């Protein structure tokens, strides 16, 4: 799998993770189970989405080499 396909997969996973985490955050805020400081599109959501994208990149790159 070429590198540009790995980049596309990681970028897609990042975008989907941001959307999913924002939806979960909005649900948690709506149900009043989230702290007051938590907000949609916050550092927590982007940080977790970056971690998920990085893990996807590592997993896919490892499969290419092996």
C-alpha positions in Angstrom: 0.0 0.0 0.0 1.6 3.3 -1.1 2.2 6.0 1.5 -0.4 8.4 0.0 -3.1 5.8 0.6 -1.9 5.4 4.2 -2.2 9.2 4.5 -5.7 9.2 3.1 -6.8 6.4 5.5 -5.3 8.2 8.5 -6.9 11.5 7.5 -10.3 9.8 7.0 -10.0 8.1 10.4 -9.1 11.4 12.0 -12.1 13.2 10.5 -14.5 10.4 11.5 -13.0 10.3 15.0 -13.6 14.1 15.4 -17.2 13.7 14.2 -17.8 10.7 16.5 -16.2 12.3 19.6 -18.1 15.6 19.0 -21.4 13.6 18.8 -20.6 11.8 22.0 -19.6 15.0 23.7 -22.8 16.7 22.6 -24.8 13.7 23.9 -23.0 13.8 27.2 -23.6 17.5 27.6 -27.2 17.1 26.7 -27.6 14.3 29.3 -25.9 16.5 31.9 -23.2 13.8 32.6 -20.3 15.8 31.3 -18.4 18.4 33.3 -19.3 22.1 32.5 -15.8 22.8 31.1 -16.1 20.1 28.4 -17.1 21.5 25.0 -17.5 20.3 21.4 -14.5 20.8 19.2 -12.2 21.0 22.2 -8.7 20.0 22.7 -9.8 16.6 24.2 -11.6 15.6 21.0 -8.8 16.6 18.7 -6.2 15.0 20.9 -8.1 11.7 21.0 -8.7 11.9 17.3 -5.0 12.4 16.6 -4.2 9.4 18.8 -6.7 7.2 16.9 -5.3 8.4 13.5 -1.7 7.8 14.7 -2.6 4.2 15.8 -4.3 3.6 12.5 -1.2 4.8 10.6 1.1 2.6 12.7 -1.2 -0.4 12.3 -1.5 0.0 8.5 2.2 0.8 8.0 3.2 -2.3 10.1 1.0 -4.5 7.9 2.7 -3.1 4.7 6.2 -3.9 6.0 5.3 -7.4 7.3 
